[in-house]
Structures are given as C-alpha cells and as structure tokens.
Amino acid sequence: MKPPNGMHGESLQIESQRQQAARLADCGEFAKSVELLRRANAKWRNDASLMSDLASAYVRLPDFKKAERCLSRLLDVHAGNAEVLKFVAELRYAMRHVHGALDAYELCASVEETTTAGWLGAAAIQERMGQLEAAAESVRKALKRDAGSERGRYLQSFLFVRMGRWGEAEQCLCDLLGSGLHDREIHWRAGHQLAAVLDRQGEHASALQVLLATKQGMEHDYAAEIKAARATFLFKSGKIRQLMEELTPRMLEGWMDGAEAGFPAAVLAGHPRSGTTLLGSIVGRHSQVSCIEETACMENQIFRSVFQKDSAEPKLFESGYLAAVTAGARQQAQRGYLNAIRQFSHEGAKSSDLIIDKNPMLTQFLAVALRFMPGLKMLMMLRDPRDVCWSCFQHPAGVAVSNVSWLSIEDTMTSYRDIMEIWLRLREMLPTGWLEVRYEELVKDTEEVSREVVDFLELPWQACTQDLQTQETTIHSPTYAEVAKPVYRSAVGRWKAYEEFLSPHMKVLESSIQSLGY
C-alpha cells in the first residue's frame, strides 16, 4: 500500500522501516525482511502500510498461513477502509484463497458505494468459479453505479460468451469497441474476444480480420513494452539453446545418478495451448494428487538456492556452471520448492499428496530443473503443432516475455518450433522418467489415457474422469473456461478453417510436425 502524503515524524520512521525491509527482500534476505517488519508492527500496531507489508513479506517468504493471519488482523483494524479491502482481496487471490478474496471484494463493494472496484473484483472471481449468474448480478450492480465502466462492460460481454449467448456477446463487444475505449488492456481483450465469438459462429474471414487489426493495434499501443520483451525473450532463448547444444547424454546420466527415489513432485509441461489444463484437471481429481497451476515456485527456488534472489543470472544456463552446483544448493532448492508449491495446495490437501506442477512455461527450463531435482518425473503434453500455433495466436494474451511472439503468426510458429526442439533434444538423452500424452488421444479416449498417466505416476487407479464438467476447485490457468466444459473434440483440427492464412508460414513447422508424429 502507498504511504500517505505529507509524512512527518513518526510517519517518516515507518516509511524508513518499510524501505529497509524492501531492500533486504531485494537482496534475498527474506527472513530478515520479515523480522524487521514484525518488530515494526509490534511498535506501530495499527499502521495499515506496515501490516500490509508484513502480509506481503510472508507471501514472498513463503508462509501463507502467517500472511492470512496478518490480513485477518488488518481487516479487524481497518474493516471500513476500501483500499485495505482491495489489498486484502488481491493478496488473498494471489495465494489462491479465492473464497476469502471474494468476501473481501464484496465487503469493499458495501463500503465503497460510489465506485465499481468491489463488485467487478467479485464478478471476476465468481466467473472463474463457474458462478456465472452471480457474476452477472455483480456486474449489473457495478454498471448501475457507473454505466460507462469499460471494465464492467467488457466483463458483461465476456459473461455472454461464457453462457454461449453469442449474439448478445457480439453486439456488446461491437458497441464497446466502437465507443472510443481509453483502457488499452480492455481494447485488446475485447478485440480478441470478438474474434473468438465470430470464429464460434463460423464467420472465419471476419474473425481473422478483427484479430489481425487487434494485433496491429497492440504493436502500436505497446511498442516500447514489446521491444523490451522481444529482446529478453531472444536473449533467454539463445542461452537455453546454447545449453541444449552443450548437454550430452553422459552429463544428464551423471545428474540423474543423484536422484532420490520417490521425489514427491512431477511436472506437467508442453507448449502453451497443448492441453495441459485439461490433463491437470483430470489427474488433479485423484485423491492422492495436488495439481498446482501456473506458479513460479520451481524457478524462484532454484534461483534462490544459487543467487539468493528471485531471478537468474545468465551463467545458470551454462553446462559448466550447472555441473559445479553443490549438493547443498540442490537440497536447498528441493526443500524450498516443495515448501513453496505446497502453499498453493487446495483446502483438504495432504502433505503426502503427489504434487503435479502444471506449467507449460517450464518446458524451456526442464534441463536446469533436472540438475536440481533429478527425481522429477515429466508429463509432456503434445498436440498438433498447427492447432497449437493457431490457438496461441488467437488467445487474448498481453505483452509478456513468455508470449510476445504470439503477436505475429510467423513468430508464433518459430517460437513453437524452438521450444519443442528443446523437448525433442531432451527426450533423446533421457531414456526414462517422462511420458508424452497426446491431446487428440486424451479427448478421444479420456479414461484409457488417464489410466496410462496414473500408472506412470505410480498411483492406484481412481475414476479421475468422472463428472469432469463439475468444477470442484477454481482453475487458475488462462484456459480455465474451456476445461469447465465436458471433454470435447471440436478443438482438433481447428486450424484448417484458417489454412489459407497459415499456409505461407507453414514451412517453419515442418520439422516439428514430422518429429512429433503429426
């Protein structure tokens, strides 16, 4: 939370403590940062900024139980402060405490009667939880306060999409895009969503036209961010490609010699839009599994074990450096990783559960991960490269290092080829410890493929695929809306509707199509 303006005396002392704690955390001294903030909170017991900082520090440590205790006390002291309520909601959501986040947003809506933030925050969570009617009611309340709210109007149109009310969704999105939007994020989200609605209605030419115009607008509106993200992506990809060229089967064999039997985690990876969310939602129903989605736990804990911070230095992707990593650093990474990712486990999860770390972004990182966690099993999701690339290009993703290539179809295909070449190279050198799962086979015979996966994970069979459309937990993957439906096959071969557009670039994918058996 921001400090108050015009600080004097005691306020300056508090701000000094906050800044010192932030510097400690930036240097990797997370425990010292927490201790400093804990002492400051004992001295200034009711200061909202210190209480908020301590809660955030516990999340970063990570210790979610202590973070939640801080948030509960913050609510006790500052329950009528709308800014505090929004902070509590956001931090709870970051910890995947969705019901608590929803409670805080609804309380915010009752306290702050002139703005839309509380109701729209509640609506976004309700929609993710599959409570579409409740979400629509929250949006209605927000728009009653501010009929021109761009975010509110976008959420209203998205709920029409989720409900399959295509005509209303199209009209709402067209009205929104034609109203002279000021929020650039809402602009690109609405453009992507309109293209998706037109696609679902079979208007492929119009869908492509809207999609290309939206991508072009993003290139203009986010020019500086895109330039920086592309530079970072190219540098990171180059370092990983260099590492894969340096690695040999003998090196990997030496790393795997240190593997402990029964490491209690497995990675579910693959290229984004390959079906990882679907497989994760199926396997995650097993009573001995906790499927955790889309966290940075593995990378951050590896970084901390060698660099004492949540970011990597380029030398991490050098085979010589990896070979010299000490046993102590590897053990620290493993302990830190298991502690961090278990913080995200759903209510009722057991400490003995097998962790499924579902994160397609880890595909590029697997070689490094195996150096620190050689007992890690790998589930690799595969899907027709043409369907994957079209799905990525069509997906409403913002500007980030991980998806900046999705702004053009040629870059999308090139990035796909490069990422999957990492996996193809890795599987050549690893005789065991991995299982490839094809999306097309999963949707065709869900139970048979699920049995194969459960067997690979050395778990007893359970009816994991039963009643898949019933949403038992909140899914945090970007593709959460799609797996809330029964298993369907209509996404197989969807690229063919855009074959004329894709054909001039298809040569980029030839090697991937052949190598992956498509």
RONU-30348 format. One record per residue (C-alpha): residue number from 1; residue in one letter; y negated, x, z negated. Coordinates in Angstrom, 3 decimals, decimal comma. Example, Ala and Ser with C-alpha at 12.3 -4.5 7.8 and 13.67 -1.06 7.14 Angstrom:
<sites>
  seq  type        yy        xx        zz
    1     A     4,500    12,300    -7,800
    2     S     1,060    13,670    -7,140
</sites>
This chain:
<sites>
  seq  type        yy        xx        zz
    1     M     0,000     0,000     0,000
    2     K    -3,556     1,171     0,696
    3     P    -5,755     2,368    -2,167
    4     P    -8,874     0,312    -2,997
    5     N   -12,230     1,334    -1,553
    6     G   -14,883     2,976    -3,713
    7     M   -12,483     4,698    -6,114
    8     H   -13,873     6,293    -9,266
    9     G   -12,468     7,920   -12,403
   10     E    -9,038     6,515   -13,131
   11     S    -8,553     5,371    -9,528
   12     L    -9,092     8,930    -8,321
   13     Q    -6,457    10,197   -10,747
   14     I    -3,984     7,604    -9,489
   15     E    -4,672     8,475    -5,874
   16     S    -4,213    12,176    -6,646
   17     Q    -0,777    11,440    -8,130
   18     R     0,179     9,389    -5,078
   19     Q    -0,837    12,150    -2,684
   20     Q     1,032    14,794    -4,671
   21     A     4,165    12,645    -4,631
   22     A     3,850    12,155    -0,875
   23     R     3,570    15,920    -0,338
   24     L     6,695    16,513    -2,421
   25     A     8,642    13,984    -0,347
   26     D     7,411    15,534     2,901
   27     C     8,786    18,881     1,680
   28     G    12,167    17,332     0,939
   29     E    11,630    17,234    -2,827
   30     F    12,625    13,567    -3,044
   31     A    13,842    13,609    -6,646
   32     K    10,676    15,396    -7,833
   33     S     8,537    12,871    -5,960
   34     V    10,347    10,018    -7,721
   35     E     9,977    11,681   -11,132
   36     L     6,232    12,227   -10,638
   37     L     5,750     8,589    -9,638
   38     R     7,922     7,410   -12,522
   39     R     5,694     9,271   -15,022
   40     A     2,557     7,945   -13,333
   41     N     3,896     4,398   -13,565
   42     A     4,544     4,899   -17,274
   43     K     0,894     5,918   -17,724
   44     W    -0,660     3,246   -15,473
   45     R     1,888     0,485   -15,898
   46     N     0,291    -2,285   -13,865
   47     D    -1,084    -0,394   -10,870
   48     A     0,258    -2,074    -7,717
   49     S    -0,091     1,005    -5,498
   50     L     1,907     3,233    -7,880
   51     M     4,594     0,593    -8,339
   52     S     4,849     0,180    -4,557
   53     D     5,058     3,939    -4,002
   54     L     7,831     4,266    -6,570
   55     A     9,845     1,498    -4,934
   56     S     9,417     3,178    -1,533
   57     A    10,400     6,540    -3,012
   58     Y    13,612     5,080    -4,400
   59     V    14,427     3,680    -0,945
   60     R    13,935     7,114     0,571
   61     L    15,971     8,854    -2,170
   62     P    18,027     6,536    -1,622
   63     D    18,686     4,275    -4,620
   64     F    18,254     0,658    -3,576
   65     K    19,114    -0,807    -6,993
   66     K    16,266     1,052    -8,668
   67     A    13,980     0,171    -5,762
   68     E    14,757    -3,514    -6,261
   69     R    14,046    -3,230    -9,990
   70     C    10,611    -1,812    -9,116
   71     L     9,990    -4,669    -6,698
   72     S    11,013    -7,269    -9,269
   73     R     8,563    -5,843   -11,777
   74     L     5,884    -5,662    -9,079
   75     L     6,398    -9,399    -8,479
   76     D     6,227   -10,147   -12,195
   77     V     2,842    -8,459   -12,475
   78     H     1,294    -9,300    -9,103
   79     A     3,016   -12,520    -8,004
   80     G    -0,268   -14,034    -6,768
   81     N    -1,199   -11,099    -4,526
   82     A    -0,364   -11,848    -0,880
   83     E    -0,477    -8,179     0,153
   84     V     2,017    -7,320    -2,593
   85     L     4,297   -10,153    -1,490
   86     K     4,264    -8,950     2,123
   87     F     5,041    -5,419     0,967
   88     V     7,969    -6,667    -1,133
   89     A     9,309    -8,705     1,788
   90     E     9,080    -5,777     4,209
   91     L    10,726    -3,268     1,859
   92     R    13,495    -5,703     0,960
   93     Y    14,153    -6,290     4,632
   94     A    14,282    -2,532     5,224
   95     M    17,010    -2,408     2,553
   96     R    18,807    -5,326     4,323
   97     H    18,160    -7,602     1,332
   98     V    17,383   -10,476     3,682
   99     H    17,526   -13,359     1,211
  100     G    15,134   -11,588    -1,146
  101     A    12,842   -10,778     1,772
  102     L    12,860   -14,416     2,838
  103     D    11,980   -15,530    -0,711
  104     A     9,020   -13,126    -0,773
  105     Y     7,711   -14,289     2,618
  106     E     7,947   -17,957     1,580
  107     L     6,120   -17,159    -1,661
  108     C     3,492   -15,318     0,379
  109     A     3,047   -18,401     2,572
  110     S     2,417   -20,557    -0,513
  111     V    -0,079   -18,066    -1,994
  112     E    -1,986   -17,218     1,183
  113     E    -2,800   -20,631     2,603
  114     T    -5,172   -19,574     5,389
  115     T    -3,047   -17,091     7,387
  116     T     0,290   -17,180     9,223
  117     A     1,914   -13,953     7,992
  118     G     4,160   -15,532     5,355
  119     W     5,559   -18,325     7,499
  120     L     6,038   -16,108    10,562
  121     G     7,790   -13,452     8,478
  122     A    10,064   -16,167     7,084
  123     A    10,710   -17,550    10,583
  124     A    11,757   -14,158    11,945
  125     I    14,327   -13,746     9,164
  126     Q    15,609   -17,317     9,438
  127     E    16,121   -16,826    13,167
  128     R    18,147   -13,665    12,592
  129     M    20,233   -15,502    10,010
  130     G    21,006   -18,184    12,587
  131     Q    18,949   -20,837    10,740
  132     L    17,183   -21,969    13,895
  133     E    15,909   -25,350    12,680
  134     A    14,486   -23,792     9,519
  135     A    12,849   -21,071    11,641
  136     A    11,306   -23,693    13,931
  137     E     9,876   -25,506    10,907
  138     S     8,361   -22,257     9,589
  139     V     6,768   -21,581    12,976
  140     R     5,416   -25,148    13,062
  141     K     3,750   -24,558     9,670
  142     A     2,267   -21,269    10,888
  143     L     0,872   -22,825    14,073
  144     K    -0,590   -25,679    12,044
  145     R    -2,685   -23,034    10,275
  146     D    -3,524   -21,126    13,448
  147     A    -2,655   -22,838    16,733
  148     G    -3,707   -19,768    18,688
  149     S    -1,449   -17,279    16,855
  150     E     0,087   -15,151    19,608
  151     R     2,995   -14,107    17,459
  152     G     3,601   -17,692    16,398
  153     R     3,589   -18,947    19,977
  154     Y     5,958   -16,168    21,011
  155     L     8,384   -16,980    18,189
  156     Q     8,250   -20,630    19,197
  157     S     9,237   -19,739    22,773
  158     F    11,985   -17,395    21,554
  159     L    13,454   -20,140    19,407
  160     F    13,612   -22,355    22,504
  161     V    15,624   -19,543    24,127
  162     R    17,952   -19,290    21,134
  163     M    18,506   -23,051    21,265
  164     G    19,240   -22,979    25,003
  165     R    16,187   -25,103    25,816
  166     W    15,414   -23,131    28,945
  167     G    12,790   -25,375    30,498
  168     E    10,698   -25,529    27,344
  169     A    11,105   -21,783    26,847
  170     E     9,908   -21,059    30,395
  171     Q     6,876   -23,321    30,057
  172     C     5,951   -21,899    26,673
  173     L     6,233   -18,309    27,890
  174     C     4,245   -19,001    31,069
  175     D     1,478   -20,621    29,014
  176     L     1,497   -17,680    26,604
  177     L     1,336   -15,032    29,322
  178     G    -1,404   -16,941    31,124
  179     S    -3,614   -17,216    28,053
  180     G    -5,024   -13,675    28,121
  181     L    -2,981   -12,020    25,382
  182     H    -4,629    -9,449    23,125
  183     D    -1,470    -8,198    21,383
  184     R     0,162    -5,731    23,760
  185     E     3,535    -5,958    21,986
  186     I     3,626    -9,731    22,373
  187     H     2,678    -9,237    26,017
  188     W     5,672    -7,085    26,916
  189     R     8,067    -9,073    24,754
  190     A     7,016   -12,327    26,402
  191     G     7,346   -10,768    29,861
  192     H    10,877    -9,541    29,197
  193     Q    11,818   -12,876    27,664
  194     L    10,502   -14,850    30,638
  195     A    12,524   -12,631    32,985
  196     A    15,634   -13,302    30,875
  197     V    15,003   -17,072    30,949
  198     L    14,613   -17,051    34,728
  199     D    17,799   -14,992    35,018
  200     R    19,750   -17,500    32,924
  201     Q    18,564   -20,263    35,238
  202     G    19,753   -18,369    38,307
  203     E    16,253   -17,515    39,558
  204     H    17,084   -13,855    40,060
  205     A    14,322   -12,951    42,519
  206     S    11,649   -14,381    40,222
  207     A    13,261   -12,754    37,184
  208     L    13,153    -9,340    38,843
  209     Q     9,536    -9,832    39,908
  210     V     8,458   -10,691    36,346
  211     L    10,488    -7,827    34,881
  212     L     9,010    -5,201    37,213
  213     A     5,488    -6,454    36,548
  214     T     6,133    -6,251    32,802
  215     K     7,419    -2,667    33,064
  216     Q     4,384    -1,707    35,132
  217     G     2,090    -3,218    32,509
  218     M     3,815    -1,213    29,783
  219     E     3,360     2,004    31,776
  220     H    -0,370     1,268    31,787
  221     D    -0,804    -0,027    28,232
  222     Y     1,341     2,649    26,575
  223     A     0,588     5,626    28,837
  224     A    -0,028     8,139    26,022
  225     E     2,941     7,000    23,925
  226     I     5,247     7,058    26,953
  227     K     4,187    10,582    27,899
  228     A     4,916    11,860    24,374
  229     A     8,237    10,003    24,122
  230     R     9,429    11,299    27,502
  231     A     8,583    14,878    26,570
  232     T    10,501    14,593    23,294
  233     F    13,450    12,887    24,990
  234     L    13,705    15,576    27,671
  235     F    13,488    18,387    25,107
  236     K    16,121    16,819    22,850
  237     S    18,427    16,042    25,785
  238     G    18,107    19,589    27,034
  239     K    19,082    21,069    23,665
  240     I    22,104    18,768    23,380
  241     R    23,191    19,550    26,930
  242     Q    22,945    23,273    26,148
  243     L    25,104    22,786    23,049
  244     M    27,766    20,933    25,021
  245     E    27,864    23,768    27,548
  246     E    28,329    26,325    24,759
  247     L    31,071    24,463    22,898
  248     T    34,695    25,317    23,593
  249     P    37,947    23,629    22,558
  250     R    38,647    26,597    20,301
  251     M    35,324    26,149    18,467
  252     L    35,966    22,463    17,882
  253     E    39,511    23,170    16,788
  254     G    38,174    25,580    14,180
  255     W    35,732    22,958    12,922
  256     M    38,440    20,322    12,695
  257     D    40,658    22,627    10,625
  258     G    38,368    21,879     7,701
  259     A    38,846    18,111     7,957
  260     E    39,894    16,259     4,846
  261     A    42,448    13,508     5,388
  262     G    41,152    10,004     4,824
  263     F    37,405    10,555     5,262
  264     P    36,135     7,042     4,401
  265     A    33,905     6,516     7,430
  266     A    34,211     6,080    11,175
  267     V    31,562     5,987    13,890
  268     L    31,275     3,142    16,387
  269     A    29,296     4,615    19,254
  270     G    28,882     4,358    23,016
  271     H    25,841     3,815    25,196
  272     P    23,487     1,042    24,026
  273     R    24,367    -2,349    25,546
  274     S    28,050    -1,424    25,854
  275     G    29,357    -3,983    23,357
  276     T    29,191    -2,063    20,084
  277     T    27,623    -5,010    18,280
  278     L    30,434    -7,329    19,347
  279     L    33,163    -4,917    18,242
  280     G    31,336    -4,203    14,997
  281     S    31,043    -7,906    14,201
  282     I    34,794    -8,340    14,793
  283     V    36,036    -5,333    12,834
  284     G    33,428    -5,938    10,136
  285     R    35,252    -9,139     9,180
  286     H    38,162    -7,099     7,867
  287     S    38,268    -7,301     4,069
  288     Q    38,601    -3,504     3,765
  289     V    35,688    -2,666     6,077
  290     S    31,924    -2,463     5,644
  291     C    30,263    -2,315     9,052
  292     I    26,753    -0,881     8,700
  293     E    24,453    -1,171    11,691
  294     E    21,729     0,964    13,163
  295     T    20,716     3,326    10,343
  296     A    19,562     6,945    10,427
  297     C    21,750     7,876     7,436
  298     M    24,033    10,334     9,222
  299     E    21,293    12,255    10,972
  300     N    18,945    12,300     7,982
  301     Q    21,569    13,503     5,509
  302     I    22,700    16,264     7,861
  303     F    19,077    17,315     8,327
  304     R    18,519    17,319     4,570
  305     S    21,607    19,442     3,958
  306     V    20,236    22,334     6,034
  307     F    16,476    21,755     6,419
  308     Q    15,656    19,747     3,260
  309     K    13,792    17,113     5,301
  310     D    14,497    14,060     7,468
  311     S    14,014    15,852    10,774
  312     A    15,851    18,513    12,738
  313     E    14,853    21,949    13,905
  314     P    15,921    22,936    17,457
  315     K    18,394    25,530    16,163
  316     L    20,616    22,715    14,844
  317     F    21,759    22,236    18,443
  318     E    22,862    25,851    18,894
  319     S    26,575    26,598    18,591
  320     G    25,933    29,859    16,742
  321     Y    23,850    28,136    14,101
  322     L    26,423    25,379    13,662
  323     A    29,211    27,918    13,300
  324     A    27,330    29,555    10,409
  325     V    26,725    26,326     8,459
  326     T    28,118    26,822     4,957
  327     A    30,818    24,747     3,292
  328     G    28,252    23,808     0,638
  329     A    25,890    22,355     3,242
  330     R    28,726    20,380     4,833
  331     Q    29,810    18,964     1,487
  332     Q    26,219    18,041     0,636
  333     A    25,866    16,253     3,971
  334     Q    29,082    14,293     3,413
  335     R    28,184    13,231    -0,126
  336     G    24,631    12,365     0,838
  337     Y    25,754    10,422     3,891
  338     L    28,334     8,300     2,054
  339     N    25,876     7,548    -0,756
  340     A    23,067     6,682     1,676
  341     I    25,019     4,442     4,021
  342     R    26,739     2,568     1,189
  343     Q    23,293     1,499     0,007
  344     F    23,270    -0,818     3,023
  345     S    26,631    -2,441     2,285
  346     H    26,654    -6,228     2,099
  347     E    26,953    -8,030    -1,214
  348     G    30,562    -8,015    -2,356
  349     A    31,476    -4,795    -0,524
  350     K    33,859    -2,483    -2,387
  351     S    33,426     1,256    -2,897
  352     S    36,894     1,699    -1,374
  353     D    35,903    -0,015     1,896
  354     L    36,077     1,981     5,101
  355     I    32,551     2,434     6,418
  356     I    32,061     1,673    10,116
  357     D    28,782     3,332    11,109
  358     K    27,867     1,237    14,122
  359     N    25,150     3,097    16,001
  360     P    25,225     3,795    19,751
  361     M    22,385     6,290    19,311
  362     L    24,859     8,628    17,582
  363     T    26,735     9,287    20,849
  364     Q    24,489    12,244    21,640
  365     F    24,827    13,533    18,081
  366     L    28,610    13,452    17,752
  367     A    29,231    17,173    18,295
  368     V    26,813    18,046    15,483
  369     A    28,252    15,297    13,280
  370     L    31,770    16,679    13,669
  371     R    30,649    20,066    12,377
  372     F    29,512    18,488     9,117
  373     M    32,083    15,691     8,918
  374     P    35,212    16,855    10,764
  375     G    37,305    13,996     9,365
  376     L    35,113    11,404    11,080
  377     K    37,011     9,023    13,371
  378     M    35,261     7,824    16,521
  379     L    35,391     4,451    18,244
  380     M    33,791     4,767    21,670
  381     M    32,742     1,546    23,392
  382     L    32,863     1,592    27,201
  383     R    31,530    -0,920    29,712
  384     D    30,941    -0,896    33,455
  385     P    28,041     1,568    33,887
  386     R    26,293    -0,796    36,306
  387     D    26,317    -3,630    33,777
  388     V    25,150    -1,282    31,018
  389     C    22,230     0,062    33,029
  390     W    21,074    -3,339    34,220
  391     S    21,312    -4,695    30,667
  392     C    19,268    -1,763    29,288
  393     F    16,618    -2,155    31,981
  394     Q    16,374    -5,890    31,275
  395     H    16,345    -5,503    27,479
  396     P    12,999    -6,042    25,672
  397     A    12,715    -2,594    24,112
  398     G     9,451    -0,996    23,082
  399     V     8,380     2,591    23,643
  400     A    10,564     4,974    21,636
  401     V    12,249     8,302    22,321
  402     S    15,660     6,626    22,441
  403     N    14,779     4,075    25,123
  404     V    11,753     5,391    27,001
  405     S    13,999     5,912    30,033
  406     W    14,513     2,132    30,312
  407     L    11,079     1,719    31,861
  408     S    12,475     2,517    35,322
  409     I    15,919     1,777    36,713
  410     E    16,402     5,297    38,063
  411     D    15,549     6,846    34,692
  412     T    17,864     4,325    33,012
  413     M    20,761     5,386    35,220
  414     T    20,021     9,097    34,852
  415     S    19,858     8,799    31,081
  416     Y    23,127     6,833    31,010
  417     R    24,882     9,480    33,093
  418     D    23,626    12,309    30,891
  419     I    24,560    10,593    27,616
  420     M    28,030     9,619    28,769
  421     E    28,652    13,117    30,154
  422     I    28,323    14,300    26,549
  423     W    31,153    11,992    25,551
  424     L    33,277    12,904    28,573
  425     R    32,909    16,585    27,717
  426     L    33,707    15,959    24,053
  427     R    36,837    13,932    24,703
  428     E    38,192    16,719    26,936
  429     M    38,079    19,041    23,936
  430     L    39,346    16,610    21,285
  431     P    42,997    15,609    21,584
  432     T    42,876    13,129    18,683
  433     G    40,513    11,333    16,348
  434     W    38,993     8,924    18,844
  435     L    39,712     5,639    20,598
  436     E    37,991     4,225    23,665
  437     V    37,521     0,443    23,759
  438     R    36,575    -1,314    26,986
  439     Y    34,198    -4,248    26,697
  440     E    35,885    -6,056    29,587
  441     E    39,256    -5,901    27,813
  442     L    37,734    -6,898    24,474
  443     V    36,290   -10,160    25,815
  444     K    39,444   -10,879    27,842
  445     D    41,958   -10,407    25,017
  446     T    39,989   -10,072    21,804
  447     E    42,926   -10,190    19,409
  448     E    45,049    -7,603    21,211
  449     V    42,193    -5,106    21,432
  450     S    41,208    -5,794    17,819
  451     R    44,762    -5,042    16,714
  452     E    44,611    -1,709    18,530
  453     V    41,327    -0,844    16,809
  454     V    42,573    -1,850    13,345
  455     D    45,735     0,200    13,885
  456     F    43,664     3,219    14,920
  457     L    41,659     2,864    11,710
  458     E    44,950     2,803     9,768
  459     L    44,262    -0,593     8,227
  460     P    46,567    -3,588     7,845
  461     W    46,063    -6,314    10,423
  462     Q    43,950    -9,324     9,487
  463     A    42,706   -12,165    11,671
  464     C    39,426   -10,403    12,402
  465     T    38,592   -12,537    15,449
  466     Q    38,955   -15,900    13,724
  467     D    35,891   -18,172    13,970
  468     L    33,708   -15,388    15,329
  469     Q    30,776   -17,694    16,060
  470     T    30,305   -18,441    12,342
  471     Q    27,620   -15,998    11,191
  472     E    28,716   -14,659     7,807
  473     T    26,161   -11,858     7,499
  474     T    22,812   -11,054     9,075
  475     I    23,259    -8,791    12,087
  476     H    20,602    -6,084    12,375
  477     S    21,423    -4,804    15,857
  478     P    18,909    -5,579    18,646
  479     T    21,682    -7,640    20,291
  480     Y    22,260    -9,860    17,240
  481     A    21,507   -13,107    19,121
  482     E    24,270   -12,517    21,661
  483     V    27,092   -11,998    19,175
  484     A    26,113   -15,139    17,275
  485     K    27,871   -17,000    20,107
  486     P    31,614   -17,311    20,744
  487     V    33,114   -14,406    22,728
  488     Y    32,191   -14,943    26,375
  489     R    32,925   -13,185    29,679
  490     S    29,823   -14,100    31,646
  491     A    28,204   -10,700    30,994
  492     V    30,946    -8,985    33,025
  493     G    29,641    -8,145    36,499
  494     R    26,139    -9,461    35,820
  495     W    24,683    -6,504    37,733
  496     K    25,930    -7,998    41,013
  497     A    23,103   -10,550    41,036
  498     Y    20,705    -7,594    41,402
  499     E    22,830    -5,413    43,670
  500     E    20,164    -5,203    46,378
  501     F    17,658    -3,814    43,861
  502     L    20,167    -1,453    42,244
  503     S    21,859    -0,099    45,383
  504     P    19,256     2,553    46,341
  505     H    19,739     4,205    42,931
  506     M    23,492     3,754    42,545
  507     K    24,394     7,296    43,621
  508     V    23,216     8,516    40,214
  509     L    26,062     6,569    38,590
  510     E    28,870     7,543    40,956
  511     S    30,317    10,275    38,741
  512     S    30,171     8,055    35,637
  513     I    31,833     5,123    37,390
  514     Q    34,652     7,358    38,599
  515     S    35,138     9,316    35,363
  516     L    35,207     6,188    33,201
  517     G    37,593     4,356    35,498
  518     Y    35,293     1,672    36,874
</sites>
